[in-house]
């Protein structure tokens, strides 16, 4: 029997379900109705996208699966489906909420990683293999002491498309708990995550803070935990303002045909391919930390 993975997380109890906890306000979670509407929009755009003959055929098949998922109420097994991503995010966020509730003394931080070399064009995206990226990240964390640290790491691959520079910025959102927070900090000492580059020409700008770790206690916990798996890839321009300071535009839908090309790439992969779990295992009840049991339970270290 194969080991359980992120795709096997159970539906959480009602008190841990973000779709029931965050229903109004700025951080309201997407509704079942809204993701159905989104999948129909994605299907319509996929059918109309100007693509190569091979891609066009795949786009038509994806569009039909998205439409069928709305019609029959069953989320298609595709990361290109908003309906599927909503279900996955409900399960992962609920599992994390339960894990932290069971370990109230565990310190946790939200993290964003922007490794050097993770910028690609849409054309180059087809050559990107997310399991390889996850393996590289796992290896880097192990070199920084993850094997001997307590706590855990869980995160997911995300990206933004810059329509001006024509690049996809792949990056990684995660939650680090316990001793793994210090492990993530040590990534700054590695070339791929260092603040300043080596002076060689690169499409990655120097001076980028490639390891961004929250320093304050996490607030609005359900939405913060849900952030590590995003429901879509947005389009967002980046450049210099009139004062020369870096500026970023608002997040909007990626223009076609890039929008459909991104969906076709996502459709190739499974949740376990874009997610990283370290010192965690998937159980029938949700998520459990490996090795240390309830080390932080009741707020105290053993």
Secondary structure, DSSP 8 states (H G I E B T S, - for coil): -----GGG-----GGG-HHHH--SSTT----HHHHHHHHHHHHHHHHH----HHHHHHHHHHHHHHHHHHHHS---S-TT-HHHHHHHHHHHHHHHHHHHHH-TT--EEEEEE--TT-EE-HHHHTT--HHHHHHHHHHHHHHTTGGG--SEEEEEEEEEEETTTTEEEEEEEEEEETTHHHHHHHGGGSGGG-SS--SS--SS-TT---EEE--S---SHHHHHHTTS-S--EE--EEE-TTS-EEE---EE--TTHHHHHHHHHTT--HHHHEEEESEEE-SSSEEESSSTTTTGGG---
